[in-house]
């Protein structure tokens, strides 16, 4: 039994499945850490020719997906589960996705992700079955599939058994509220730029302290808005200023 199952309701199941069945998420599916089930909305069309959308009441360009095919696709998942799954709809009107939300979603055993297309889905079925709407940013995509992939990838890596160990994600950007400190590999000097000496001396305490201040400075330089959420001491501010001046 997998640690978490993702169920994607979409008009383009191959788009989602082909991406997620590669690389780290693909290996996690193969070894049973996570499950992935992509359900085609068109399979639940209430007609012989697969029509699942129509023009909108009140006017407007484009087509809207009917309630029934989406609801029936959802019921095909929910009716097989012991408990109601958590359901999200990928929408530009939703809460903007972040690491905190990824952590919240990773706590659910079953996550249903609904992907709209064309002009979206009739609001009545979204109101009835969805727990929340989620956006990946303030822009418009041609469909919800790309957004669903982003959410599932971010959530899946937090599920036990997907990454080799907890350290693989605990030191990443946004986990602690800061950006990750700059990282380096061989050679020690490249194009005249040297790897900081402290990272080569094997002193774990010094390395941890360096990375803490480096991550704060990285956040200060690239995402200063994030600093408002942090409790930075006066001593840390002094070290950050010294770091920026190249004094440490």
Secondary structure as UniProt FT lines:
FT   STRAND          4..10
FT   HELIX           13..20
FT   HELIX           23..30
FT   TURN            31..32
FT   STRAND          34..40
FT   HELIX           41..44
FT   TURN            48..49
FT   STRAND          53..54
FT   TURN            57..58
FT   STRAND          64..65
FT   HELIX           67..78
FT   TURN            79..80
FT   STRAND          86..96
FT   HELIX           99..105
FT   TURN            106..107
FT   STRAND          110..115
FT   TURN            118..119
FT   HELIX           123..129
FT   STRAND          132..135
FT   HELIX           145..156
FT   TURN            157..158
FT   TURN            160..162
FT   HELIX           167..170
FT   TURN            173..175
FT   STRAND          189..190
FT   TURN            191..192
FT   STRAND          193..194
FT   HELIX           197..200
FT   HELIX           204..222
FT   HELIX           224..229
FT   HELIX           234..244
FT   TURN            245..246
//
